[in-house]
Every structure is written in C-alpha cells, then in structure tokens.
Amino acid sequence: MSDSLVSIAWRAFFKCTALTDIDLSMKSMKYIDHEVFRGCTNLKTVKFGKNIEEIRDKAFFQCTSLEEAILPEKLQEIGEYAFMNCTSLQKIRIPKTLEKWGLYPFYGAKSVTEIVFEDGLKQIGGGDGNIISYEAKIQTLRIPASVEQISEGVFVHCKELKEIYFEGACPQIGDKDTDKFVTPVQDVKIYYNPS
C-alpha cells in the first residue's frame, strides 16, 4: 500500500477470507478503523507500523488464524472486542503507551499462552469488569512496576495460571478485592516485594 496511507476505513477488508498476511508498517499509518479485518478467517500475520495510535472496535474480530498481536509501540487506544474470538492467538504484547482500553479486547482468545506488558504501562484494562483474557492458557504473568491500576476480573477463568509476579508495588485492583483480579485465585502463587 501507499507510504502515505494514514488509515484504513470501516470494513475495508471485511470477510476477505483469502487474505493471509497484511503489512501495515508504513510510517504514515495512524488508525485502523472499525471492523476493517473482521471475519478474515485465514489472516495469520499482521505487521504493525510503529506510529499506529488507535485500533478501533472489532478491527480484527474473528480472525481465527491470527497467531500474534504484537501491538504497535505508540498505540494509545484499543477498541471494544478488537481481537475478540481470535482463537489461534498465542502471544499478545501490550505497549507502554496504551491508555484507553475498550471492553473485552481479547475475549474468546482462549489459546493465548503469553501476555507481555511493556514497562511504562500505567494500567491494565479500562475499568472494573473489563476482561482482557477469558479462559486463556497463560501460566505466568509479570506486572511491571509502572502499573498503577488493574481492572477487576481482567484474567477471569484463566485456569492454567500458576504465578503472578508484581515487579513493583501491588497496584490498585478494581475495588481492591484481590479475588476479583483473577479466578480461580486459590492455586495461584503471587510474588511481590513486601516493601
């Protein structure tokens, strides 16, 4: 695509089931609009440009072959259900610049085994009850020292989760009820610096 492309409009590639790879790495790209790649069931790889600031609602909804979501390093906002039902998704990387979280951005991505939060990120989730990863296969989570707030229930029903490492002070979690941070919580070891 053109090196001057700034955004891709609503449903531009809606249900393009033959599409397997997309390169959005042009420096000019700023926005990916609503439902642009919704239903692209054979989309396996996406290369994001570092200047993308916003991925809007359902942009990659039901991209069932997508394996990684290495989000752009300057991303500020992710929309509602942006990667919902991406059932092959295994790795997610959240940049430190992300400030606004839509509801359930990765809901239904049950194959996720790794979520990396970049140091510098201030909050995880956009409000109480904002589930990031429902029933994912994550075993270990590392929460950077920069995180000040975590939404209630962000890792609900991640039954394979065994360890959570807080690399700084424990941030505020929803209404401060730790049981609502992740369920089930009884088998999870939580590591933190008591100071």
LUMPAMAR-586736 format. One line per 4 residues: number of its first residue (from 1); their letters; for each residue x, y, z of N, C-alpha, C. Coordinates in steps of 0.05 Angstrom, whole numbers, padded with zeros to 5 digits. Layout:
N
NUM> a> X/Y/Z/X/Y/Z/X/Y/Z  ...;
REM end
This chain:
195
1> msds> 00017/-00024/00000/00000/00000/00000/00018/00025/00000  00005/00047/-00005/00019/00073/-00006/00033/00080/00020  00057/00091/00017/00072/00100/00041/00059/00124/00055  00039/00136/00042/00025/00160/00053/-00001/00153/00066;
5> lvsi> -00008/00127/00067/-00034/00118/00078/-00035/00124/00108  -00056/00138/00116/-00059/00145/00145/-00078/00126/00159  -00099/00117/00146/-00119/00099/00159/-00131/00081/00139  -00144/00059/00149/-00159/00041/00132/-00188/00043/00142;
9> awra> -00206/00049/00124/-00234/00055/00132/-00250/00030/00140  -00273/00036/00151/-00292/00016/00162/-00297/-00007/00142  -00292/-00031/00151/-00298/-00056/00137/-00284/-00058/00110  -00261/-00046/00107/-00247/-00046/00081/-00241/-00074/00071;
13> ffkc> -00234/-00092/00090/-00227/-00120/00082/-00246/-00139/00096  -00270/-00131/00102/-00290/-00147/00116/-00294/-00174/00102  -00289/-00196/00117/-00293/-00223/00108/-00277/-00230/00083  -00252/-00219/00080/-00234/-00227/00059/-00221/-00252/00068;
17> talt> -00234/-00274/00063/-00224/-00300/00075/-00200/-00311/00061  -00192/-00300/00038/-00167/-00309/00025/-00143/-00294/00034  -00147/-00272/00049/-00124/-00256/00059/-00109/-00271/00081  -00083/-00274/00077/-00067/-00289/00097/-00047/-00272/00112;
21> didl> -00037/-00250/00099/-00017/-00233/00112/-00023/-00204/00105  -00017/-00185/00123/-00020/-00157/00117/00003/-00142/00130  00014/-00123/00115/00036/-00107/00124/00026/-00078/00127  00025/-00069/00152/00015/-00042/00158/00038/-00025/00170;
25> smks> 00062/-00031/00160/00086/-00019/00173/00094/00008/00162  00077/00020/00144/00084/00046/00133/00084/00067/00156  00102/00086/00155/00106/00105/00177/00082/00124/00180  00067/00127/00158/00044/00146/00159/00019/00135/00172;
29> mkyi> 00017/00109/00175/-00007/00096/00185/-00012/00104/00214  -00037/00114/00220/-00044/00123/00247/-00068/00107/00259  -00087/00100/00242/-00112/00088/00252/-00120/00063/00236  -00131/00044/00250/-00144/00021/00237/-00173/00023/00246;
33> dhev> -00191/00027/00228/-00219/00033/00235/-00235/00009/00244  -00260/00013/00250/-00278/-00008/00259/-00281/-00031/00239  -00278/-00055/00248/-00284/-00079/00233/-00269/-00082/00207  -00246/-00069/00204/-00231/-00070/00179/-00224/-00098/00170;
37> frgc> -00215/-00115/00188/-00208/-00143/00181/-00227/-00163/00193  -00250/-00155/00201/-00269/-00173/00214/-00275/-00196/00196  -00273/-00220/00207/-00280/-00244/00192/-00260/-00253/00172  -00236/-00242/00173/-00214/-00251/00155/-00202/-00277/00168;
41> tnlk> -00216/-00298/00164/-00210/-00323/00179/-00184/-00336/00173  -00171/-00329/00151/-00145/-00340/00144/-00122/-00321/00148  -00128/-00297/00159/-00107/-00278/00165/-00089/-00289/00188  -00064/-00294/00181/-00046/-00307/00200/-00026/-00287/00213;
45> tvkf> -00016/-00268/00197/00004/-00249/00207/-00003/-00220/00200  00002/-00202/00219/-00002/-00174/00215/00023/-00160/00225  00035/-00143/00207/00058/-00128/00215/00049/-00099/00219  00050/-00090/00244/00040/-00063/00250/00063/-00043/00248;
49> gkni> 00056/-00019/00238/00075/00003/00238/00077/00015/00266  00100/00027/00272/00104/00036/00299/00089/00062/00306  00077/00075/00286/00063/00100/00291/00033/00097/00293  00023/00073/00292/-00006/00068/00295/-00014/00075/00324;
53> eeir> -00033/00093/00326/-00042/00103/00353/-00069/00091/00362  -00084/00080/00343/-00111/00070/00350/-00119/00047/00333  -00128/00026/00347/-00141/00003/00334/-00170/00003/00344  -00188/00007/00326/-00216/00012/00335/-00232/-00014/00338;
57> dkaf> -00257/-00011/00346/-00275/-00033/00354/-00275/-00055/00332  -00272/-00079/00341/-00275/-00104/00325/-00257/-00104/00300  -00235/-00089/00301/-00217/-00088/00278/-00208/-00115/00268  -00202/-00133/00287/-00193/-00160/00280/-00212/-00181/00291;
61> fqct> -00236/-00175/00295/-00257/-00193/00306/-00259/-00218/00288  -00256/-00241/00301/-00259/-00267/00288/-00238/-00272/00267  -00214/-00262/00271/-00191/-00270/00254/-00180/-00295/00266  -00192/-00317/00260/-00188/-00342/00275/-00161/-00356/00269;
65> slee> -00146/-00346/00250/-00119/-00357/00244/-00096/-00340/00255  -00103/-00316/00265/-00082/-00298/00274/-00068/-00309/00299  -00041/-00310/00298/-00026/-00323/00319/-00013/-00304/00339  -00007/-00279/00331/00006/-00260/00349/-00007/-00232/00346;
69> ailp> -00008/-00218/00368/-00017/-00190/00368/00005/-00174/00381  00026/-00167/00366/00048/-00151/00376/00040/-00122/00370  00027/-00110/00389/00014/-00084/00384/00034/-00062/00380  00027/-00042/00364/00046/-00020/00356/00057/-00006/00381;
73> eklq> 00082/00003/00379/00096/00014/00402/00086/00041/00411  00070/00055/00394/00058/00081/00401/00028/00079/00404  00017/00055/00406/-00012/00051/00408/-00023/00065/00433  -00043/00081/00430/-00056/00095/00453/-00083/00084/00460;
77> eige> -00097/00072/00441/-00124/00063/00446/-00130/00037/00430  -00142/00018/00445/-00152/-00006/00432/-00182/-00008/00436  -00197/-00013/00415/-00226/-00012/00416/-00239/-00037/00428  -00265/-00035/00431/-00280/-00058/00442/-00278/-00082/00423;
81> yafm> -00275/-00105/00435/-00274/-00131/00420/-00254/-00131/00397  -00233/-00115/00399/-00214/-00111/00377/-00203/-00138/00366  -00196/-00156/00384/-00186/-00182/00375/-00203/-00205/00386  -00229/-00200/00390/-00247/-00220/00401/-00249/-00244/00383;
85> ncts> -00250/-00267/00395/-00253/-00293/00381/-00230/-00298/00361  -00207/-00288/00367/-00183/-00295/00352/-00172/-00321/00365  -00184/-00343/00358/-00180/-00368/00373/-00152/-00381/00370  -00136/-00372/00350/-00109/-00383/00347/-00088/-00365/00360;
89> lqki> -00096/-00342/00371/-00078/-00323/00382/-00063/-00335/00405  -00036/-00334/00405/-00019/-00346/00426/-00004/-00325/00442  00005/-00303/00428/00021/-00283/00442/00010/-00255/00438  00009/-00240/00460/00000/-00212/00459/00021/-00195/00472;
93> ripk> 00028/-00173/00459/00047/-00154/00471/00033/-00127/00473  00032/-00116/00498/00018/-00091/00503/00040/-00069/00507  00039/-00048/00491/00060/-00027/00493/00054/-00008/00517  00075/00006/00526/00073/00023/00549/00055/00048/00544;
97> tlek> 00050/00054/00519/00035/00078/00511/00005/00074/00513  -00005/00049/00516/-00034/00044/00515/-00047/00057/00539  -00067/00074/00534/-00081/00089/00555/-00110/00082/00557  -00123/00077/00534/-00152/00073/00533/-00158/00045/00523;
101> wgly> -00171/00029/00541/-00178/00002/00534/-00208/00000/00529  -00216/-00011/00506/-00244/-00017/00502/-00251/-00043/00516  -00277/-00048/00518/-00286/-00073/00531/-00276/-00098/00517  -00267/-00117/00533/-00261/-00144/00524/-00244/-00145/00498;
105> pfyg> -00221/-00132/00497/-00206/-00131/00472/-00196/-00158/00462  -00191/-00178/00480/-00181/-00204/00472/-00200/-00227/00481  -00225/-00221/00486/-00244/-00240/00496/-00247/-00263/00475  -00247/-00287/00484/-00250/-00310/00466/-00224/-00320/00454;
109> aksv> -00202/-00307/00461/-00175/-00315/00451/-00165/-00336/00470  -00176/-00360/00470/-00170/-00380/00490/-00144/-00394/00487  -00130/-00390/00465/-00104/-00403/00460/-00080/-00387/00470  -00085/-00363/00481/-00063/-00346/00489/-00047/-00359/00512;
113> teiv> -00021/-00361/00508/-00003/-00372/00528/00015/-00351/00540  00017/-00328/00527/00036/-00307/00536/00025/-00279/00532  00025/-00263/00553/00018/-00235/00550/00042/-00219/00562  00053/-00202/00546/00076/-00185/00555/00067/-00157/00558;
117> fedg> 00070/-00146/00583/00063/-00118/00588/00089/-00102/00589  00092/-00082/00571/00117/-00067/00570/00119/-00049/00594  00143/-00047/00605/00149/-00030/00628/00143/-00001/00619  00128/00013/00636/00120/00041/00629/00090/00042/00627;
121> lkqi> 00077/00019/00623/00047/00018/00622/00036/00026/00649  00015/00043/00649/00004/00053/00674/-00020/00036/00684  -00036/00025/00666/-00059/00010/00674/-00064/-00014/00656  -00076/-00034/00668/-00084/-00058/00653/-00114/-00060/00654;
125> gggd> -00127/-00058/00631/-00156/-00058/00629/-00167/-00029/00632  -00191/-00026/00623/-00202/00002/00622/-00223/00008/00643  -00227/-00009/00662/-00248/-00005/00682/-00256/-00031/00694  -00270/-00030/00716/-00278/-00055/00730/-00295/-00072/00712;
129> gnii> -00289/-00098/00713/-00304/-00117/00697/-00294/-00119/00668  -00272/-00106/00661/-00262/-00106/00634/-00243/-00130/00631  -00254/-00152/00621/-00239/-00177/00618/-00220/-00174/00594  -00195/-00179/00599/-00175/-00179/00577/-00173/-00206/00565;
133> syea> -00170/-00226/00581/-00166/-00253/00570/-00182/-00274/00586  -00204/-00283/00574/-00222/-00301/00587/-00214/-00330/00579  -00209/-00346/00599/-00202/-00375/00595/-00177/-00379/00579  -00158/-00360/00579/-00133/-00364/00565/-00116/-00384/00579;
137> kiqt> -00095/-00394/00565/-00077/-00414/00575/-00052/-00403/00587  -00053/-00379/00597/-00030/-00366/00609/-00022/-00380/00635  00004/-00384/00639/00013/-00397/00664/00027/-00377/00682  00040/-00357/00670/00056/-00337/00685/00049/-00309/00675;
141> lrip> 00046/-00290/00694/00042/-00262/00688/00063/-00246/00702  00074/-00226/00688/00092/-00207/00701/00079/-00179/00698  00075/-00166/00721/00063/-00140/00722/00085/-00119/00727  00091/-00102/00707/00113/-00083/00710/00109/-00064/00734;
145> asve> 00131/-00053/00745/00130/-00035/00767/00114/-00009/00760  00113/-00003/00735/00099/00022/00726/00069/00020/00729  00057/-00004/00730/00028/-00007/00730/00017/00003/00757  -00002/00021/00755/-00015/00033/00779/-00043/00022/00784;
149> qise> -00056/00012/00764/-00083/00002/00767/-00089/-00021/00748  -00103/-00041/00759/-00112/-00064/00743/-00142/-00066/00746  -00156/-00070/00724/-00185/-00073/00725/-00192/-00099/00739  -00216/-00098/00751/-00226/-00122/00765/-00233/-00143/00745;
153> gvfv> -00225/-00168/00750/-00232/-00190/00733/-00218/-00192/00706  -00195/-00180/00703/-00182/-00179/00677/-00174/-00207/00667  -00168/-00225/00685/-00159/-00252/00677/-00177/-00273/00689  -00203/-00269/00685/-00223/-00287/00697/-00222/-00314/00683;
157> hcke> -00224/-00335/00698/-00225/-00363/00688/-00200/-00371/00672  -00177/-00360/00679/-00152/-00369/00667/-00142/-00391/00685  -00153/-00415/00681/-00149/-00437/00700/-00121/-00449/00701  -00105/-00442/00681/-00077/-00453/00680/-00057/-00433/00692;
161> lkei> -00066/-00410/00701/-00049/-00390/00713/-00038/-00400/00739  -00011/-00400/00742/00002/-00411/00766/00018/-00389/00781  00028/-00369/00767/00045/-00349/00781/00040/-00321/00770  00039/-00302/00789/00038/-00274/00782/00061/-00260/00797;
165> yfeg> 00077/-00245/00781/00100/-00230/00792/00093/-00200/00791  00092/-00187/00814/00090/-00158/00815/00118/-00148/00817  00128/-00134/00797/00155/-00124/00797/00159/-00098/00812  00137/-00087/00822/00137/-00063/00838/00117/-00066/00860;
169> acpq> 00106/-00043/00869/00085/-00044/00889/00060/-00056/00877  00044/-00069/00893/00019/-00080/00883/00001/-00057/00875  -00009/-00056/00850/-00026/-00034/00842/-00054/-00037/00853  -00070/-00016/00850/-00098/-00018/00858/-00112/-00037/00839;
173> igdk> -00127/-00056/00850/-00141/-00076/00834/-00171/-00072/00837  -00184/-00061/00817/-00213/-00057/00818/-00222/-00043/00843  -00240/-00056/00858/-00249/-00045/00883/-00233/-00055/00907  -00208/-00063/00900/-00188/-00073/00920/-00194/-00101/00930;
177> dtdk> -00212/-00115/00917/-00218/-00143/00924/-00201/-00161/00906  -00178/-00170/00917/-00159/-00185/00901/-00171/-00210/00888  -00190/-00222/00901/-00202/-00246/00889/-00215/-00240/00862  -00221/-00215/00856/-00234/-00209/00831/-00214/-00202/00809;
181> fvtp> -00188/-00202/00815/-00167/-00197/00796/-00165/-00220/00776  -00165/-00244/00787/-00162/-00268/00770/-00177/-00290/00784  -00190/-00307/00769/-00203/-00330/00780/-00197/-00354/00763  -00194/-00378/00775/-00193/-00382/00804/-00167/-00373/00816;
185> vqdv> -00167/-00361/00840/-00143/-00349/00852/-00130/-00368/00872  -00144/-00388/00882/-00133/-00404/00904/-00108/-00420/00897  -00103/-00426/00872/-00079/-00442/00865/-00057/-00425/00852  -00060/-00398/00854/-00040/-00380/00841/-00021/-00370/00863;
189> kiyy> 00005/-00372/00856/00026/-00360/00874/00030/-00332/00865  00030/-00313/00884/00034/-00285/00878/00060/-00276/00891  00078/-00266/00874/00104/-00257/00884/00105/-00226/00883  00115/-00214/00905/00116/-00185/00906/00138/-00177/00926;
193> nps> 00146/-00152/00925/00166/-00142/00943/00150/-00130/00967  00152/-00142/00991/00136/-00132/01013/00142/-00103/01022  00164/-00091/01012/00169/-00063/01019/00153/-00045/01002;
REM end
